Amino acid sequence: MRVSMDIELKDVPGQMLLALQPLSECKANLITVVHHHQKRTPRKTVPVKLILETRPESIETIKAKLEENGIRVVRVGEHRFRESINVVLIGHVVHTGIQDTIDEIDRTGFAEVVDLSLSMPGINMLSSALMKIDAVGKEDLQKALAILKEVSTKKDLLMVLPIDIQA
C-alpha cells in the first residue's frame, strides 16, 4: 500500500535520521522525501512529505514510533495522486542534469516523478528517459507537463507524450 505522510521536524541535526528509523524498522519502502527546509510551520518546524510503501498494519506502528521520536505526524493517508502519465525525454538527458529536471516536478507539491528508466548508448550519443509522473488531478498533471515542456525546451530535449495527451 502506498501512503503519503506529512511530518514536521525540529530544525536541528539528526532529525531526518530520527524520522527514517521507524520506516526502516517497519520494513517500509521509502519512495519520496520532499524536505522543505526553507519553509517553516507556525510551530517553527520544517515540513517534510514522505511517500512510502508499507503493509497497512504497519502504518499505526510507524506513526507511533515517529511520535515517540518527537516527530509530529500531521497527516497520513493513502497516496493522494490519482493521475499519472509516462513521458519520454530524448537528447542529452543525463548530461543536462536529470536530477534538476526531476526536482522541477517534485517541488511543485502536486506532482512528482515516481519512476525513471534511462537508456545511454554511449558517451557522446543521445540518451533517453522514460519518466512516470503522478499528480493529484488532471489539471495538476497538465501543469506538471507544462513545467516539463519548459525544462525540456531549455535543455534542448525532445519530449514525447502519449498520442492522446497534449501539453
N, CA, C and O of each residue as an XYZ file, in Angstrom:
668
protein
N       0.838     -1.171      0.000
C       0.000      0.000      0.000
C       0.891      1.244      0.000
O       1.838      1.338      0.780
N       0.582      2.177     -0.866
C       1.333      3.427     -0.936
C       0.643      4.466     -0.064
O      -0.570      4.658     -0.138
N       1.442      5.133      0.763
C       0.918      6.071      1.743
C       1.696      7.373      1.660
O       2.913      7.363      1.473
N       0.999      8.489      1.797
C       1.684      9.766      1.936
C       1.574     10.186      3.393
O       0.562      9.953      4.054
N       2.634     10.806      3.871
C       2.691     11.192      5.277
C       3.357     12.555      5.367
O       4.464     12.749      4.865
N       2.676     13.500      6.010
C       3.254     14.817      6.259
C       3.721     14.843      7.706
O       2.953     14.562      8.626
N       4.995     15.184      7.896
C       5.567     15.258      9.231
C       6.243     16.610      9.417
O       6.475     17.337      8.451
N       6.556     16.938     10.663
C       7.272     18.175     10.962
C       8.495     17.833     11.793
O       8.412     17.096     12.775
N       9.638     18.381     11.382
C      10.901     18.138     12.073
C      11.396     19.409     12.752
O      11.209     20.515     12.245
N      12.031     19.231     13.911
C      12.729     20.350     14.532
C      13.928     20.667     13.645
O      14.487     19.773     13.011
N      14.315     21.915     13.601
C      15.446     22.316     12.755
C      16.762     22.140     13.515
O      17.457     23.107     13.828
N      17.080     20.875     13.800
C      18.339     20.530     14.468
C      18.919     19.297     13.781
O      18.169     18.486     13.238
N      20.237     19.144     13.798
C      20.849     17.988     13.153
C      20.314     16.661     13.708
O      20.052     16.539     14.905
N      20.160     15.687     12.836
C      19.758     14.343     13.231
C      18.269     14.065     13.160
O      17.846     12.924     13.345
N      17.461     15.093     12.892
C      16.009     14.893     12.872
C      15.550     13.997     11.716
O      14.644     13.181     11.882
N      16.174     14.151     10.551
C      15.766     13.319      9.417
C      16.059     11.846      9.717
O      15.263     10.970      9.380
N      17.187     11.583     10.342
C      17.523     10.212     10.716
C      16.477      9.646     11.678
O      16.066      8.495     11.538
N      16.048     10.444     12.650
C      15.004     10.006     13.572
C      13.696      9.705     12.843
O      12.938      8.823     13.247
N      13.445     10.439     11.780
C      12.221     10.220     11.002
C      12.306      8.953     10.155
O      11.299      8.276      9.946
N      13.491      8.635      9.672
C      13.636      7.491      8.778
C      13.805      6.162      9.516
O      13.501      5.109      8.955
N      14.280      6.191     10.749
C      14.492      4.956     11.511
C      13.225      4.112     11.653
O      13.287      2.905     11.417
N      12.082      4.684     12.024
C      10.870      3.863     12.137
C      10.447      3.227     10.815
O       9.890      2.129     10.800
N      10.711      3.912      9.716
C      10.379      3.338      8.412
C      11.214      2.090      8.167
O      10.702      1.067      7.712
N      12.493      2.183      8.470
C      13.397      1.055      8.305
C      13.001     -0.102      9.223
O      12.946     -1.255      8.796
N      12.726      0.218     10.480
C      12.353     -0.804     11.449
C      11.091     -1.556     11.046
O      10.959     -2.746     11.331
N      10.169     -0.874     10.388
C       8.908     -1.494      9.964
C       8.974     -2.008      8.528
O       7.957     -2.402      7.957
N      10.168     -2.001      7.951
C      10.391     -2.509      6.595
C       9.551     -1.783      5.538
O       9.107     -2.389      4.563
N       9.340     -0.483      5.744
C       8.636      0.334      4.758
C       9.612      0.717      3.650
O      10.799      0.919      3.908
N       9.122      0.814      2.441
C       9.933      1.210      1.300
C       9.702      2.696      1.041
O       8.600      3.103      0.674
N      10.736      3.497      1.230
C      10.643      4.934      1.048
C      10.716      5.259     -0.443
O      11.698      4.925     -1.105
N       9.692      5.903     -0.962
C       9.615      6.260     -2.380
C      10.127      7.681     -2.608
O      10.939      7.922     -3.500
N       9.642      8.618     -1.790
C       9.985     10.024     -1.981
C      10.083     10.742     -0.643
O       9.318     10.471      0.282
N      11.039     11.661     -0.557
C      11.139     12.579      0.573
C      11.206     13.982     -0.007
O      12.104     14.288     -0.792
N      10.275     14.827      0.366
C      10.324     16.230     -0.039
C      10.512     17.029      1.241
O       9.606     17.138      2.067
N      11.706     17.582      1.385
C      12.127     18.266      2.598
C      12.101     19.764      2.311
O      12.924     20.261      1.542
N      11.178     20.478      2.912
C      11.015     21.914      2.654
C      11.799     22.705      3.696
O      11.204     23.383      4.534
N      13.118     22.626      3.652
C      13.951     23.219      4.686
C      13.819     24.738      4.764
O      13.981     25.310      5.842
N      13.532     25.396      3.658
C      13.433     26.858      3.673
C      12.103     27.330      4.264
O      11.985     28.479      4.688
N      11.095     26.437      4.293
C       9.786     26.809      4.824
C       9.731     26.479      6.309
O      10.475     25.628      6.796
N       8.853     27.154      7.013
C       8.629     26.865      8.427
C       7.123     26.824      8.682
O       6.353     27.555      8.058
N       6.728     25.971      9.594
C       5.335     25.916     10.009
C       5.116     26.984     11.079
O       6.082     27.590     11.543
N       3.884     27.223     11.476
C       3.646     28.172     12.578
C       4.351     27.742     13.870
O       4.615     28.574     14.739
N       4.653     26.460     13.997
C       5.357     25.952     15.182
C       6.873     26.029     15.019
O       7.613     25.499     15.848
N       7.339     26.688     13.956
C       8.775     26.857     13.670
C       9.472     25.530     13.364
O      10.672     25.383     13.596
N       8.707     24.564     12.839
C       9.281     23.281     12.442
C       9.407     23.231     10.920
O       8.856     24.076     10.214
N      10.132     22.238     10.427
C      10.362     22.065      8.993
C       9.385     21.013      8.458
O       9.390     19.877      8.932
N       8.540     21.377      7.470
C       7.611     20.390      6.918
C       8.320     19.421      5.965
O       9.161     19.817      5.157
N       7.959     18.157      6.084
C       8.520     17.102      5.234
C       7.382     16.207      4.769
O       6.523     15.815      5.558
N       7.386     15.891      3.492
C       6.403     14.961      2.938
C       7.124     13.668      2.602
O       8.157     13.674      1.933
N       6.570     12.561      3.072
C       7.099     11.236      2.780
C       6.075     10.464      1.965
O       4.878     10.522      2.246
N       6.539      9.749      0.965
C       5.704      8.784      0.258
C       6.384      7.444      0.487
O       7.576      7.290      0.222
N       5.627      6.482      0.976
C       6.218      5.186      1.269
C       5.261      4.069      0.920
O       4.052      4.270      0.800
N       5.831      2.888      0.760
C       5.041      1.684      0.566
C       5.233      0.816      1.798
O       6.360      0.563      2.224
N       4.130      0.364      2.362
C       4.189     -0.465      3.555
C       2.915     -1.295      3.659
O       1.953     -1.083      2.920
N       2.930     -2.221      4.572
C       1.735     -3.007      4.848
C       0.766     -2.127      5.635
O       1.201     -1.351      6.485
N      -0.525     -2.229      5.374
C      -1.496     -1.388      6.090
C      -1.373     -1.485      7.609
O      -1.554     -0.493      8.316
N      -1.067     -2.675      8.106
C      -0.974     -2.859      9.557
C       0.247     -2.166     10.163
O       0.321     -2.035     11.385
N       1.199     -1.720      9.354
C       2.408     -1.057      9.854
C       2.233      0.446     10.045
O       3.049      1.074     10.720
N       1.208      1.025      9.478
C       1.055      2.479      9.486
C       0.964      3.031     10.900
O       1.652      3.999     11.228
N       0.140      2.442     11.732
C      -0.007      2.942     13.108
C       1.285      2.781     13.899
O       1.624      3.634     14.719
N       2.009      1.685     13.654
C       3.288      1.470     14.344
C       4.293      2.536     13.942
O       4.987      3.093     14.793
N       4.372      2.821     12.644
C       5.291      3.857     12.150
C       4.932      5.206     12.767
O       5.802      5.934     13.245
N       3.657      5.525     12.751
C       3.200      6.796     13.312
C       3.568      6.896     14.796
O       4.068      7.929     15.241
N       3.327      5.838     15.552
C       3.629      5.850     16.989
C       5.131      6.005     17.232
O       5.540      6.743     18.129
N       5.954      5.314     16.438
C       7.410      5.408     16.615
C       7.918      6.797     16.256
O       8.828      7.313     16.906
N       7.339      7.403     15.229
C       7.723      8.772     14.876
C       7.418      9.719     16.038
O       8.246     10.546     16.419
N       6.226      9.581     16.586
C       5.830     10.460     17.689
C       6.682     10.206     18.932
O       6.978     11.139     19.679
N       7.082      8.944     19.159
C       8.000      8.635     20.264
C       9.340      9.344     20.076
O       9.996      9.715     21.049
N       9.742      9.530     18.811
C      10.997     10.210     18.486
C      10.846     11.730     18.490
O      11.782     12.447     18.135
N       9.670     12.226     18.890
C       9.447     13.665     18.960
C       9.097     14.295     17.623
O       9.204     15.510     17.457
N       8.682     13.475     16.678
C       8.345     13.969     15.338
C       6.826     14.045     15.218
O       6.118     13.058     15.419
N       6.352     15.222     14.891
C       4.914     15.445     14.755
C       4.437     14.876     13.422
O       4.987     15.200     12.369
N       3.417     14.030     13.471
C       2.784     13.486     12.270
C       1.528     14.309     12.025
O       0.579     14.260     12.808
N       1.531     15.066     10.929
C       0.444     15.992     10.642
C      -0.679     15.299      9.878
O      -1.857     15.530     10.150
N      -0.311     14.448      8.921
C      -1.317     13.804      8.084
C      -0.785     12.477      7.586
O       0.383     12.351      7.221
N      -1.661     11.496      7.579
C      -1.352     10.197      6.996
C      -2.528      9.825      6.129
O      -3.680      9.939      6.546
N      -2.241      9.384      4.930
C      -3.333      8.966      4.052
C      -2.822      8.123      2.916
O      -1.634      8.108      2.596
N      -3.762      7.420      2.317
C      -3.369      6.678      1.138
C      -2.870      7.669      0.111
O      -3.185      8.857      0.163
N      -2.096      7.168     -0.812
C      -1.457      8.040     -1.789
C      -2.470      8.995     -2.415
O      -3.516      8.566     -2.902
N      -2.161     10.269     -2.399
C      -3.090     11.297     -2.858
C      -3.090     11.481     -4.371
O      -3.974     12.148     -4.909
N      -2.118     10.904     -5.062
C      -2.040     11.091     -6.504
C      -3.020     10.169     -7.221
O      -3.039      8.960     -6.989
N      -3.834     10.759     -8.095
C      -4.847      9.985     -8.801
C      -4.585      9.903    -10.301
O      -5.189      9.079    -10.988
N      -3.713     10.727    -10.805
C      -3.434     10.761    -12.243
C      -1.963     10.456    -12.486
O      -1.104     10.834    -11.689
N      -1.677      9.773    -13.584
C      -0.271      9.533    -13.927
C      -0.111      9.491    -15.434
O      -1.067      9.282    -16.181
N       1.129      9.697    -15.855
C       1.447      9.685    -17.276
C       2.906      9.249    -17.440
O       3.749      9.510    -16.581
N       3.177      8.592    -18.544
C       4.551      8.255    -18.909
C       4.988      9.193    -20.019
O       4.278      9.380    -21.007
N       6.166      9.783    -19.845
C       6.724     10.728    -20.802
C       8.126     10.251    -21.167
O       8.866      9.764    -20.313
N       8.484     10.392    -22.438
C       9.832     10.050    -22.878
C      10.576     11.343    -23.191
O      10.060     12.218    -23.886
N      11.787     11.448    -22.671
C      12.672     12.566    -22.999
C      13.829     12.013    -23.812
O      14.412     10.988    -23.457
N      14.164     12.695    -24.910
C      15.256     12.259    -25.782
C      16.208     13.427    -25.981
O      15.782     14.551    -26.245
N      17.475     13.159    -25.853
C      18.513     14.183    -26.005
C      19.657     13.840    -25.085
O      19.885     12.669    -24.783
N      20.373     14.835    -24.639
C      21.439     14.607    -23.670
C      20.828     14.729    -22.273
O      21.120     15.659    -21.520
N      19.978     13.765    -21.958
C      19.163     13.788    -20.746
C      20.028     13.830    -19.489
O      19.790     14.647    -18.599
N      21.023     12.963    -19.413
C      21.862     12.880    -18.223
C      22.821     14.058    -18.159
O      22.986     14.662    -17.099
N      23.450     14.389    -19.271
C      24.446     15.453    -19.296
C      23.870     16.838    -19.023
O      24.594     17.741    -18.603
N      22.568     17.010    -19.261
C      21.946     18.309    -18.985
C      21.333     18.348    -17.584
O      20.699     19.337    -17.217
N      21.514     17.293    -16.808
C      21.091     17.295    -15.409
C      19.713     16.706    -15.184
O      18.736     17.442    -15.047
N      19.627     15.399    -15.144
C      18.331     14.746    -14.926
C      17.770     15.060    -13.538
O      16.555     15.158    -13.368
N      18.654     15.219    -12.542
C      18.163     15.463    -11.177
C      17.395     16.773    -11.072
O      16.329     16.810    -10.459
N      17.917     17.850    -11.659
C      17.176     19.104    -11.554
C      15.902     19.082    -12.398
O      14.958     19.816    -12.105
N      15.864     18.246    -13.447
C      14.626     18.069    -14.211
C      13.575     17.419    -13.318
O      12.424     17.854    -13.287
N      13.971     16.381    -12.596
C      13.067     15.709    -11.665
C      12.641     16.674    -10.565
O      11.463     16.736    -10.213
N      13.592     17.425    -10.023
C      13.302     18.359     -8.936
C      12.260     19.403     -9.334
O      11.434     19.793     -8.509
N      12.289     19.856    -10.579
C      11.313     20.845    -11.041
C       9.883     20.323    -10.884
O       8.975     21.081    -10.540
N       9.688     19.036    -11.135
C       8.363     18.427    -10.990
C       8.068     18.166     -9.514
O       6.997     18.515     -9.018
N       9.024     17.551     -8.819
C       8.806     17.148     -7.427
C       8.520     18.316     -6.501
O       7.731     18.179     -5.566
N       9.140     19.454     -6.738
C       8.969     20.572     -5.805
C       7.629     21.297     -5.967
O       7.330     22.211     -5.198
N       6.826     20.904     -6.947
C       5.516     21.544     -7.109
C       4.583     21.251     -5.944
O       3.741     22.075     -5.589
N       4.740     20.063     -5.347
C       3.848     19.667     -4.268
C       2.582     18.992     -4.769
O       1.880     18.346     -3.991
N       2.273     19.131     -6.062
C       1.083     18.492     -6.602
C       1.416     17.392     -7.609
O       0.518     16.719     -8.115
N       2.694     17.213     -7.896
C       3.113     16.166     -8.830
C       4.518     15.718     -8.462
O       5.272     16.452     -7.822
N       4.859     14.498     -8.876
C       6.222     14.026     -8.638
C       6.573     12.919     -9.620
O       5.708     12.209    -10.133
N       7.869     12.798     -9.863
C       8.385     11.725    -10.693
C       8.478     10.493     -9.796
O       9.165     10.515     -8.775
N       7.786      9.418    -10.178
C       7.742      8.224     -9.332
C       8.509      7.048     -9.928
O       8.729      6.044     -9.250
N       8.914      7.163    -11.184
C       9.698      6.095    -11.795
C      10.507      6.694    -12.932
O      10.066      7.622    -13.611
N      11.699      6.146    -13.124
C      12.597      6.653    -14.150
C      13.398      5.501    -14.719
O      13.960      4.694    -13.979
N      13.448      5.429    -16.048
C      14.248      4.416    -16.718
C      15.102      5.124    -17.770
O      14.577      5.842    -18.622
N      16.424      4.920    -17.707
C      17.348      5.609    -18.613
C      17.969      4.648    -19.605
O      18.215      3.481    -19.299
N      18.221      5.166    -20.810
C      18.990      4.433    -21.807
C      20.101      5.358    -22.291
O      19.846      6.450    -22.798
N      21.350      4.892    -22.122
C      22.518      5.689    -22.514
C      23.416      4.824    -23.395
O      24.253      4.084    -22.877
N      23.259      4.905    -24.713
C      24.029      4.026    -25.595
C      25.517      4.356    -25.689
O      26.307      3.477    -26.033
N      25.918      5.563    -25.403
C      27.327      5.943    -25.482
C      27.535      7.344    -24.961
O      26.583      8.115    -24.841
N      28.784      7.682    -24.649
C      29.091      8.968    -24.017
C      28.605     10.158    -24.833
O      27.957     11.048    -24.282
N      28.893     10.202    -26.106
C      28.520     11.358    -26.927
C      27.235     11.137    -27.718
O      26.912     11.915    -28.616
N      26.506     10.078    -27.386
C      25.269      9.780    -28.102
C      24.070     10.284    -27.295
O      24.149     10.490    -26.084
N      22.973     10.473    -28.001
C      21.753     10.895    -27.327
C      21.278      9.797    -26.380
O      21.395      8.607    -26.674
N      20.748     10.215    -25.255
C      20.176      9.272    -24.301
C      18.668      9.499    -24.258
O      18.157     10.465    -24.824
N      17.969      8.598    -23.581
C      16.529      8.761    -23.435
C      16.120      8.356    -22.027
O      16.781      7.549    -21.374
N      15.032      8.928    -21.583
C      14.498      8.619    -20.256
C      12.996      8.421    -20.364
O      12.289      9.237    -20.956
N      12.523      7.338    -19.791
C      11.095      7.115    -19.639
C      10.770      7.526    -18.212
O      11.288      6.946    -17.258
N       9.917      8.519    -18.071
C       9.627      9.115    -16.782
C       8.140      8.968    -16.488
O       7.300      9.366    -17.294
N       7.818      8.396    -15.334
C       6.418      8.317    -14.907
C       6.174      9.434    -13.914
O       6.891      9.569    -12.922
N       5.156     10.232    -14.188
C       4.795     11.359    -13.335
C       3.404     11.107    -12.774
O       2.470     10.810    -13.520
N       3.267     11.227    -11.450
C       1.974     11.150    -10.787
C       1.581     12.539    -10.338
O       2.431     13.338     -9.944
N       0.284     12.829    -10.399
C      -0.219     14.137     -9.972
C      -1.539     13.970     -9.233
O      -2.201     12.937     -9.332
N      -1.905     15.004     -8.495
C      -3.127     14.984     -7.694
C      -4.352     14.843     -8.587
O      -5.254     14.065     -8.274
N      -4.401     15.572     -9.679
C      -5.554     15.523    -10.583
C      -5.133     15.855    -12.000
O      -3.965     16.140    -12.262
N      -6.097     15.815    -12.916
C      -5.814     16.063    -14.334
C      -5.229     17.453    -14.573
O      -4.273     17.607    -15.333
N      -5.800     18.455    -13.928
C      -5.325     19.823    -14.118
C      -3.875     19.958    -13.624
O      -3.048     20.596    -14.275
N      -3.582     19.357    -12.477
C      -2.226     19.410    -11.937
C      -1.253     18.631    -12.814
O      -0.089     19.012    -12.942
N      -1.722     17.549    -13.416
C      -0.877     16.783    -14.331
C      -0.518     17.642    -15.542
O       0.617     17.600    -16.018
N      -1.468     18.411    -16.034
C      -1.202     19.315    -17.154
C      -0.198     20.397    -16.779
O       0.659     20.760    -17.585
N      -0.304     20.915    -15.551
C       0.657     21.915    -15.077
C       2.065     21.304    -15.009
O       3.045     21.935    -15.406
N       2.147     20.078    -14.505
C       3.444     19.399    -14.424
C       4.034     19.179    -15.804
O       5.237     19.346    -16.004
N       3.192     18.806    -16.758
C       3.665     18.611    -18.131
C       4.134     19.934    -18.735
O       5.108     19.953    -19.487
N       3.464     21.025    -18.422
C       3.885     22.344    -18.912
C       5.260     22.701    -18.349
O       6.100     23.254    -19.059
N       5.489     22.387    -17.080
C       6.800     22.629    -16.461
C       7.850     21.780    -17.150
O       8.924     22.275    -17.490
N       7.553     20.507    -17.359
C       8.499     19.608    -18.020
C       8.782     20.057    -19.453
O       9.914     19.953    -19.925
N       7.770     20.549    -20.135
C       7.961     21.047    -21.500
C       8.906     22.247    -21.507
O       9.775     22.351    -22.373
N       8.738     23.150    -20.545
C       9.601     24.327    -20.438
C      11.054     23.910    -20.154
O      11.987     24.420    -20.773
N      11.226     22.982    -19.215
C      12.569     22.488    -18.892
C      13.181     21.792    -20.099
O      14.358     21.990    -20.401
N      12.391     20.981    -20.787
C      12.884     20.258    -21.966
C      13.324     21.215    -23.061
O      14.335     20.979    -23.724
N      12.579     22.286    -23.254
C      12.932     23.290    -24.257
C      14.262     23.942    -23.906
O      15.126     24.093    -24.769
N      14.434     24.332    -22.632
C      15.680     24.957    -22.194
C      16.873     24.029    -22.384
O      17.972     24.479    -22.709
N      16.653     22.735    -22.181
C      17.749     21.758    -22.250
C      17.872     21.107    -23.626
O      18.679     20.199    -23.825
N      17.068     21.577    -24.563
C      17.074     21.036    -25.923
C      16.782     19.526    -25.934
O      17.457     18.753    -26.612
N      15.765     19.134    -25.171
C      15.328     17.745    -25.122
C      13.996     17.618    -25.855
O      13.147     18.507    -25.780
N      13.825     16.521    -26.552
C      12.554     16.224    -27.190
C      11.673     15.528    -26.163
O      12.077     14.526    -25.573
N      10.469     16.055    -25.948
C       9.524     15.471    -25.003
C       8.443     14.769    -25.800
O       7.748     15.396    -26.601
N       8.297     13.453    -25.582
C       7.318     12.652    -26.311
C       6.224     12.224    -25.343
O       6.485     11.573    -24.331
N       5.000     12.600    -25.674
C       3.850     12.272    -24.852
C       3.034     11.168    -25.511
O       3.175     10.930    -26.710
N       2.185     10.492    -24.748
C       1.259      9.536    -25.372
C       0.423     10.254    -26.420
O       0.199     11.460    -26.311
N      -0.028      9.550    -27.407
C      -0.730     10.150    -28.548
C      -1.965     10.951    -28.141
O      -2.263     11.979    -28.750
N      -2.683     10.491    -27.120
C      -3.925     11.164    -26.749
C      -3.749     12.301    -25.757
O      -4.744     12.839    -25.270
N      -2.519     12.685    -25.440
C      -2.237     13.756    -24.478
C      -1.557     14.912    -25.178
O      -0.688     14.720    -26.029
N      -1.968     16.134    -24.802
C      -1.289     17.325    -25.323
C      -0.859     18.197    -24.163
O      -1.619     18.402    -23.217
N       0.368     18.714    -24.232
C       0.847     19.604    -23.161
C       0.729     21.041    -23.586
O       1.080     21.941    -22.823
